């Protein structure tokens, strides 16, 4: 493993069992692993996490799987067999946290529900992640990011409420999944803190729909407050060679600096823009002036002029530009990982920074069932003969993928 860690992670010593696939549940587990937790990923027999197969690029390993599963240990167990179910129960009995992303009711039917696990492990924290939550009329519906995008109003905010309206289309990133992973990570942290104070565990109910609905910045609350629909879009302007995002305002001091950057300082004294009230009343006119200026310069020229005058500005980077920009290196947002199939390659690193602890990728994503024997020996005390029998009985699966 390549981790470069010099300080212990904030969750060093925390044991996590993860039963989930694709993004929301695994991303929560990934954040915990980045923070030093020992995350044992229990994968569905016999193919494992479906994201292992979500590979549209022809790479030797799925980038989606690599991103959301780095630093974990993998076991692949057939929980439909009694011996497989016994393994999972044994791991949960020793865990601090269990992350599960099955349809509501599935864990209970398997005999792995919260009350059952709590009886064996009173301090356990179960984080149940689903599309619509454990309660409510939609609880038993399948849940995916694109449903939350649609039903929480997010797609309408991006497209339908524009003038003129646009046909909704997918955003290119599973916003609901990644937002839910962060929501779950925060909830697990709060539950671990409460457990440290009281000794009591908890059952956390985290939903994709809830997480995306709650992350709305103002549009939904505006409607709830006064019944009005008000959706605002950050402006994006064309330059000679691309696009930038920049604001004319919203405060007069920022507008004054923008006028200097544009080489038109006298505009800050124009009666339409000479103070905060007049600028607010003519903000669209001010934005049009900035738009015209940006069309006459390159992205680099715009960024330099605006940034030097402390006016917020960002170039709209393409994926290749965004992935390798200097800021990524400055902030340590990628790390070199030695993967068993890919060799050394760059991996997206943790976005969390601490003074007295460290968060970051602590190793490659596991191969399917890579840690079957290790986990069974170290965590459950199984001997080699018992492990061999489980392999012969097709309770365990191990593949080079």
FENPEUR-V592744 format. One record per residue. N is the residue number from 1. RES is the residue in three letters. PHI is phi in whole degrees, -180 to 180 (* if undefined). Layout:
BEGIN
n->N res->RES phi->PHI
n->N res->RES phi->PHI
END
This chain:
BEGIN
n->1 res->UNK phi->*
n->2 res->UNK phi->-117
n->3 res->UNK phi->-128
n->4 res->UNK phi->66
n->5 res->UNK phi->-77
n->6 res->UNK phi->-110
n->7 res->UNK phi->-119
n->8 res->UNK phi->-67
n->9 res->UNK phi->-73
n->10 res->UNK phi->-58
n->11 res->UNK phi->-109
n->12 res->UNK phi->-58
n->13 res->UNK phi->94
n->14 res->UNK phi->-83
n->15 res->UNK phi->-102
n->16 res->UNK phi->-128
n->17 res->UNK phi->-111
n->18 res->UNK phi->-114
n->19 res->UNK phi->-120
n->20 res->UNK phi->-168
n->21 res->UNK phi->-139
n->22 res->UNK phi->64
n->23 res->UNK phi->-122
n->24 res->UNK phi->-59
n->25 res->UNK phi->-65
n->26 res->UNK phi->-59
n->27 res->UNK phi->-68
n->28 res->UNK phi->-61
n->29 res->UNK phi->-61
n->30 res->UNK phi->-64
n->31 res->UNK phi->-61
n->32 res->UNK phi->-67
n->33 res->UNK phi->-63
n->34 res->UNK phi->-57
n->35 res->UNK phi->-92
n->36 res->UNK phi->100
n->37 res->UNK phi->-70
n->38 res->UNK phi->-88
n->39 res->UNK phi->-104
n->40 res->UNK phi->-98
n->41 res->UNK phi->-92
n->42 res->UNK phi->-91
n->43 res->UNK phi->-101
n->44 res->UNK phi->-67
n->45 res->UNK phi->-79
n->46 res->UNK phi->-105
n->47 res->UNK phi->-96
n->48 res->UNK phi->81
n->49 res->UNK phi->-57
n->50 res->UNK phi->-60
n->51 res->UNK phi->-68
n->52 res->UNK phi->-60
n->53 res->UNK phi->-105
n->54 res->UNK phi->-87
n->55 res->UNK phi->-130
n->56 res->UNK phi->-96
n->57 res->UNK phi->-103
n->58 res->UNK phi->82
n->59 res->UNK phi->-67
n->60 res->UNK phi->-65
n->61 res->UNK phi->-137
n->62 res->UNK phi->-68
n->63 res->UNK phi->-58
n->64 res->UNK phi->-61
n->65 res->UNK phi->-65
n->66 res->UNK phi->-59
n->67 res->UNK phi->-64
n->68 res->UNK phi->-99
n->69 res->UNK phi->-136
n->70 res->UNK phi->-61
n->71 res->UNK phi->81
n->72 res->UNK phi->-100
n->73 res->UNK phi->-107
n->74 res->UNK phi->-115
n->75 res->UNK phi->-127
n->76 res->UNK phi->-117
n->77 res->UNK phi->-129
n->78 res->UNK phi->-86
n->79 res->UNK phi->-79
n->80 res->UNK phi->-80
n->81 res->UNK phi->-97
n->82 res->UNK phi->-54
n->83 res->UNK phi->-66
n->84 res->UNK phi->-69
n->85 res->UNK phi->-64
n->86 res->UNK phi->-62
n->87 res->UNK phi->-62
n->88 res->UNK phi->-65
n->89 res->UNK phi->-60
n->90 res->UNK phi->-64
n->91 res->UNK phi->-66
n->92 res->UNK phi->-65
n->93 res->UNK phi->-66
n->94 res->UNK phi->-106
n->95 res->UNK phi->-87
n->96 res->UNK phi->-84
n->97 res->UNK phi->-135
n->98 res->UNK phi->-120
n->99 res->UNK phi->-103
n->100 res->UNK phi->-134
n->101 res->UNK phi->-129
n->102 res->UNK phi->-82
n->103 res->UNK phi->-59
n->104 res->UNK phi->-48
n->105 res->UNK phi->100
n->106 res->UNK phi->-65
n->107 res->UNK phi->-62
n->108 res->UNK phi->-63
n->109 res->UNK phi->-64
n->110 res->UNK phi->-81
n->111 res->UNK phi->79
n->112 res->UNK phi->-121
n->113 res->UNK phi->-67
n->114 res->UNK phi->-58
n->115 res->UNK phi->-63
n->116 res->UNK phi->-66
n->117 res->UNK phi->-67
n->118 res->UNK phi->-64
n->119 res->UNK phi->-62
n->120 res->UNK phi->-89
n->121 res->UNK phi->-142
n->122 res->UNK phi->-57
n->123 res->UNK phi->-94
n->124 res->UNK phi->-67
n->125 res->UNK phi->-113
n->126 res->UNK phi->-105
n->127 res->UNK phi->-108
n->128 res->UNK phi->-95
n->129 res->UNK phi->-113
n->130 res->UNK phi->-149
n->131 res->UNK phi->-69
n->132 res->UNK phi->-129
n->133 res->UNK phi->97
n->134 res->UNK phi->-82
n->135 res->UNK phi->-131
n->136 res->UNK phi->97
n->137 res->UNK phi->-65
n->138 res->UNK phi->-101
n->139 res->UNK phi->-55
n->140 res->UNK phi->-91
n->141 res->UNK phi->-76
n->142 res->UNK phi->-59
n->143 res->UNK phi->-128
n->144 res->UNK phi->-135
n->145 res->UNK phi->-58
n->146 res->UNK phi->-66
n->147 res->UNK phi->-71
n->148 res->UNK phi->-63
n->149 res->UNK phi->-56
n->150 res->UNK phi->-74
n->151 res->UNK phi->-83
n->152 res->UNK phi->-90
n->153 res->UNK phi->86
n->154 res->UNK phi->-67
n->155 res->UNK phi->-66
n->156 res->UNK phi->-63
n->157 res->UNK phi->-60
n->158 res->UNK phi->-78
n->159 res->UNK phi->-132
n->160 res->UNK phi->-67
n->161 res->UNK phi->-86
n->162 res->UNK phi->-75
n->163 res->UNK phi->-123
n->164 res->UNK phi->-80
n->165 res->UNK phi->-61
n->166 res->UNK phi->-115
n->167 res->UNK phi->-69
n->168 res->UNK phi->-60
n->169 res->UNK phi->-146
n->170 res->UNK phi->-63
n->171 res->UNK phi->-82
n->172 res->UNK phi->87
n->173 res->UNK phi->-150
n->174 res->UNK phi->-80
n->175 res->UNK phi->-53
n->176 res->UNK phi->-63
n->177 res->UNK phi->-64
n->178 res->UNK phi->-69
n->179 res->UNK phi->-64
n->180 res->UNK phi->-67
n->181 res->UNK phi->-59
n->182 res->UNK phi->-68
n->183 res->UNK phi->-61
n->184 res->UNK phi->-64
n->185 res->UNK phi->-59
n->186 res->UNK phi->-65
n->187 res->UNK phi->-66
n->188 res->UNK phi->-62
n->189 res->UNK phi->-61
n->190 res->UNK phi->-65
n->191 res->UNK phi->-68
n->192 res->UNK phi->-65
n->193 res->UNK phi->-64
n->194 res->UNK phi->-62
n->195 res->UNK phi->-63
n->196 res->UNK phi->-63
n->197 res->UNK phi->-82
n->198 res->UNK phi->-118
n->199 res->UNK phi->82
n->200 res->UNK phi->-97
n->201 res->UNK phi->-83
n->202 res->UNK phi->-167
n->203 res->UNK phi->-116
n->204 res->UNK phi->-97
n->205 res->UNK phi->-115
n->206 res->UNK phi->-117
n->207 res->UNK phi->-122
n->208 res->UNK phi->-60
n->209 res->UNK phi->-60
n->210 res->UNK phi->-61
n->211 res->UNK phi->-64
n->212 res->UNK phi->-72
n->213 res->UNK phi->-59
n->214 res->UNK phi->-73
n->215 res->UNK phi->-91
n->216 res->UNK phi->-60
n->217 res->UNK phi->-84
n->218 res->UNK phi->-161
n->219 res->UNK phi->-61
n->220 res->UNK phi->-66
n->221 res->UNK phi->-67
n->222 res->UNK phi->-60
n->223 res->UNK phi->-66
n->224 res->UNK phi->-66
n->225 res->UNK phi->-77
n->226 res->UNK phi->-136
n->227 res->UNK phi->76
n->228 res->UNK phi->-100
n->229 res->UNK phi->-100
n->230 res->UNK phi->-137
n->231 res->UNK phi->-114
n->232 res->UNK phi->-113
n->233 res->UNK phi->-115
n->234 res->UNK phi->-60
n->235 res->UNK phi->-72
n->236 res->UNK phi->-124
n->237 res->UNK phi->-119
n->238 res->UNK phi->-81
n->239 res->UNK phi->-114
n->240 res->UNK phi->-62
n->241 res->UNK phi->-131
n->242 res->UNK phi->170
n->243 res->UNK phi->-140
n->244 res->UNK phi->-136
n->245 res->UNK phi->-110
n->246 res->UNK phi->-159
n->247 res->UNK phi->-110
n->248 res->UNK phi->-90
n->249 res->UNK phi->106
n->250 res->UNK phi->-80
n->251 res->UNK phi->-93
n->252 res->UNK phi->-67
n->253 res->UNK phi->-62
n->254 res->UNK phi->-67
n->255 res->UNK phi->-63
n->256 res->UNK phi->-61
n->257 res->UNK phi->-67
n->258 res->UNK phi->-63
n->259 res->UNK phi->-63
n->260 res->UNK phi->-64
n->261 res->UNK phi->-61
n->262 res->UNK phi->-80
n->263 res->UNK phi->76
n->264 res->UNK phi->-132
n->265 res->UNK phi->-61
n->266 res->UNK phi->-67
n->267 res->UNK phi->-64
n->268 res->UNK phi->-67
n->269 res->UNK phi->-104
n->270 res->UNK phi->-59
n->271 res->UNK phi->-54
n->272 res->UNK phi->-74
n->273 res->UNK phi->-134
n->274 res->UNK phi->-80
n->275 res->UNK phi->-150
n->276 res->UNK phi->-62
n->277 res->UNK phi->-65
n->278 res->UNK phi->-69
n->279 res->UNK phi->-62
n->280 res->UNK phi->-59
n->281 res->UNK phi->-74
n->282 res->UNK phi->-127
n->283 res->UNK phi->-65
n->284 res->UNK phi->-65
n->285 res->UNK phi->-67
n->286 res->UNK phi->-64
n->287 res->UNK phi->-63
n->288 res->UNK phi->-66
n->289 res->UNK phi->-64
n->290 res->UNK phi->-64
n->291 res->UNK phi->-61
n->292 res->UNK phi->-63
n->293 res->UNK phi->-64
n->294 res->UNK phi->-62
n->295 res->UNK phi->-66
n->296 res->UNK phi->-98
n->297 res->UNK phi->-128
n->298 res->UNK phi->-85
n->299 res->UNK phi->-58
n->300 res->UNK phi->-63
n->301 res->UNK phi->-66
n->302 res->UNK phi->-64
n->303 res->UNK phi->-61
n->304 res->UNK phi->-64
n->305 res->UNK phi->-65
n->306 res->UNK phi->-72
n->307 res->UNK phi->-65
n->308 res->UNK phi->-61
n->309 res->UNK phi->-103
n->310 res->UNK phi->59
n->311 res->UNK phi->-106
n->312 res->UNK phi->-57
n->313 res->UNK phi->-156
n->314 res->UNK phi->-142
n->315 res->UNK phi->-76
n->316 res->UNK phi->-79
n->317 res->UNK phi->-82
n->318 res->UNK phi->-74
n->319 res->UNK phi->-56
n->320 res->UNK phi->-64
n->321 res->UNK phi->-71
n->322 res->UNK phi->-64
n->323 res->UNK phi->-66
n->324 res->UNK phi->-116
n->325 res->UNK phi->-66
n->326 res->UNK phi->-57
n->327 res->UNK phi->-60
n->328 res->UNK phi->-62
n->329 res->UNK phi->-66
n->330 res->UNK phi->-56
n->331 res->UNK phi->-97
n->332 res->UNK phi->63
n->333 res->UNK phi->-86
n->334 res->UNK phi->-130
n->335 res->UNK phi->-142
n->336 res->UNK phi->-82
n->337 res->UNK phi->-120
n->338 res->UNK phi->-96
n->339 res->UNK phi->-89
n->340 res->UNK phi->-64
n->341 res->UNK phi->-106
n->342 res->UNK phi->-87
n->343 res->UNK phi->74
n->344 res->UNK phi->-77
n->345 res->UNK phi->-151
n->346 res->UNK phi->-84
n->347 res->UNK phi->-127
n->348 res->UNK phi->-62
n->349 res->UNK phi->-99
n->350 res->UNK phi->-65
n->351 res->UNK phi->-93
n->352 res->UNK phi->-91
n->353 res->UNK phi->-127
n->354 res->UNK phi->-133
n->355 res->UNK phi->-83
n->356 res->UNK phi->-115
n->357 res->UNK phi->-146
n->358 res->UNK phi->-141
n->359 res->UNK phi->-126
n->360 res->UNK phi->177
n->361 res->UNK phi->-60
n->362 res->UNK phi->-113
n->363 res->UNK phi->156
n->364 res->UNK phi->-73
n->365 res->UNK phi->-66
n->366 res->UNK phi->-75
n->367 res->UNK phi->-73
n->368 res->UNK phi->-63
n->369 res->UNK phi->67
n->370 res->UNK phi->-57
n->371 res->UNK phi->-109
n->372 res->UNK phi->-51
n->373 res->UNK phi->-66
n->374 res->UNK phi->-59
n->375 res->UNK phi->-67
n->376 res->UNK phi->-66
n->377 res->UNK phi->-71
n->378 res->UNK phi->-76
n->379 res->UNK phi->-93
n->380 res->UNK phi->-116
n->381 res->UNK phi->75
n->382 res->UNK phi->-71
n->383 res->UNK phi->-92
n->384 res->UNK phi->-62
n->385 res->UNK phi->-64
n->386 res->UNK phi->-67
n->387 res->UNK phi->-64
n->388 res->UNK phi->-62
n->389 res->UNK phi->-66
n->390 res->UNK phi->-63
n->391 res->UNK phi->-67
n->392 res->UNK phi->-66
n->393 res->UNK phi->-87
n->394 res->UNK phi->60
n->395 res->UNK phi->-86
n->396 res->UNK phi->-113
n->397 res->UNK phi->-132
n->398 res->UNK phi->-142
n->399 res->UNK phi->-139
n->400 res->UNK phi->-84
n->401 res->UNK phi->-153
END
